[in-house]
Amino acid sequence: MKILSIAKKIILRSLRDINTMLIMCAMPLALIFVLGLAFETQIGSDSAIELNDMHITYTVIGEKTDLSYGIENLMVELLSEGSIYEMTDDKDNEIDKLKGAQITAFIEINEDEETVTLYKNNRVDTSSSIVESALRSFTARYNTIVEIAKVNPMAVQVILSNNETEEYVEKVGLSEKYQPSAMDYYGVVMVVLFILYGFLTPLEEVITDKAEGLTTRVSTTPVKPIEKFIGNVLGYVSVTCIRAFIVIGVTIFFYDVNWGGNPTYSFLLLFALIVVMTSLGMLLGEVFKSNSAASTVGHLLIVVSGFFGGAYLALEDMGNIANVGKYFSLIWWANTGISNQIYNNDYSNMISAFIIFALLSAAFLGLSVILMNRREAYSNV
C-alpha cells in the first residue's frame, strides 16, 4: 500500500502540472500534423517510382541453353527502352566498371555448372535490387521446372503452355497498406522521440527531492528506501504511459496513423522503452546534484540517439557511420521494430529491441539502487 500511495502521489502531482502535460502531449501532436502534411507527397506516395536507365552486362561460360535465353527474355521485359543488356567476355573489366558505378550490374551465367551470379553496386541500390529480385524469381521458377522434368518430362510442356506469356516482373502498388505515409511515419517517430524526453520528469524530481531534503526526511519514516524507489518507478512509468497513450489515441482517431492490425506488440515495445527512459532518469537523478548538468547529459544522449535513429536525416545519407551508430540508438531500435512488424510482419527487430530494453532497464535500475543505498548509508553515518 505504501508503494501504491507513493506512485499515486507522483501521478497526481504530474497530471496537475498543466504546462508539462501540454508540452509532452501537444508538442508531438503538432509536429506530427505539420511534418505529416509537409512531407505528404515525399513519403508514402502511390505514384510510380521512376527508375534510371540501367546498364547491365553479362558473360556466359559454356554453350548457351534455355538458362541464358530465359534470362535474356527476362531482361527484355524488365529493362526500359533506354537501358542496355549486352554480353562481354572481360569479367575483370566489368567488375572495375561496377566499382566505379559505370554499370548497374554484371551477371555471370555458368552453363556448365548451371549457376547464375549477380554482381551489383549498392550505390545504385534501387535498380540493382530490382534486378536481383527478378533474377531470384526467374531462377526459382527455372529450378522448379528442371526438377519436374527429372520426374515427369511430359509435365513440362503443360507448365510452359499455361505460361505462354511469362511475366517475371509484377507491378505492386505502393499503397498505405504496405508503405507508411508521412503521417504514419512521423506518428511513430514523434511518439518514440517524446517518450525519450519522458526521462526529464523522474530526473528533475529525484534531484529536487534530494536538494530539498525530502529523501532524508523519508528515511526517518516507516517507509523503506526500496519501497519509495519502487513507488517512484511505478509512478513515473505511469505518468509517461498516460502522456504517450493520449498522443497515440489522437494519432489513431484523428490523424489515422497506422499502428498495425494488432497494435498490442507496438504498444508493448513502447512500454518497454518507457521503462528504459524512466530507469535512466532515476539513475541520472542519483548521479547528478544539479538539474542543469543532468538535463544537459540527458539531452545530449537523446540528440545522438535521434541522429543515428534517422530522426533528423535519412540513414542512407549519413554513409557508413550510420551502419554502426544506429545500433546504439534507442530510437532506431524502436522505430525499426515497430515498422517491420506493421508493414513486413517481421518480428525479429522487435524481439531484439525487447531484449535490449530489458537489459538496459535492469542495468539502470540496479545502478540506481546501488547509488541510493550508498547515499543512505553515508547519510546515516
C-alpha positions, 0 to 999 in steps of 0.5 A: 500500500505504501508503494501504491500511495507513493506512485499515486502521489507522483501521478497526481502531482504530474497530471496537475502540472498543466504546462508539462502535460501540454508540452509532452502531449501537444508538442508531438501532436503538432509536429506530427500534423505539420511534418505529416502534411509537409512531407505528404507527397515525399513519403508514402506516395502511390505514384510510380517510382521512376527508375534510371536507365540501367546498364547491365552486362553479362558473360556466359561460360559454356554453350548457351541453353534455355538458362541464358535465353530465359534470362535474356527474355527476362531482361527484355521485359524488365529493362526500359527502352533506354537501358542496355543488356549486352554480353562481354567476355572481360569479367575483370573489366566489368567488375572495375566498371561496377566499382566505379558505378559505370554499370548497374550490374554484371551477371555471370551465367555458368552453363556448365555448372548451371549457376547464375551470379549477380554482381551489383553496386549498392550505390545504385541500390534501387535498380540493382535490387530490382534486378536481383529480385527478378533474377531470384524469381526467374531462377526459382521458377527455372529450378522448379521446372528442371526438377519436374522434368527429372520426374515427369518430362511430359509435365513440362510442356503443360507448365510452359503452355499455361505460361505462354506469356511469362511475366517475371516482373509484377507491378505492386502498388505502393499503397498505405497498406504496405508503405507508411505515409508521412503521417504514419511515419512521423506518428511513430517517430514523434511518439518514440522521440517524446517518450525519450524526453519522458526521462526529464520528469523522474530526473528533475524530481529525484534531484529536487527531492534530494536538494530539498531534503525530502529523501532524508526526511523519508528515511526517518519514516516507516517507509523503506528506501526500496519501497519509495524507489519502487513507488517512484518507478511505478509512478513515473512509468505511469505518468509517461504511459498516460502522456504517450497513450493520449498522443497515440489515441489522437494519432489513431482517431484523428490523424489515422496513423497506422499502428498495425492490425494488432497494435498490442506488440507496438504498444508493448515495445513502447512500454518497454522503452518507457521503462528504459527512459524512466530507469535512466532518469532515476539513475541520472537523478542519483548521479547528478546534484544539479538539474542543469548538468543532468538535463544537459547529459540527458539531452545530449544522449537523446540528440545522438540517439535521434541522429543515428535513429534517422530522426533528423536525416535519412540513414542512407545519407549519413554513409557508413557511420550510420551502419554502426551508430544506429545500433546504439540508438534507442530510437532506431531500435524502436522505430525499426521494430515497430515498422517491420512488424506493421508493414513486413510482419517481421518480428525479429527487430522487435524481439531484439529491441525487447531484449535490449530494453530489458537489459538496459532497464535492469542495468539502470535500475540496479545502478540506481539502487546501488547509488541510493543505498550508498547515499543512505548509508553515508547519510546515516553515518 
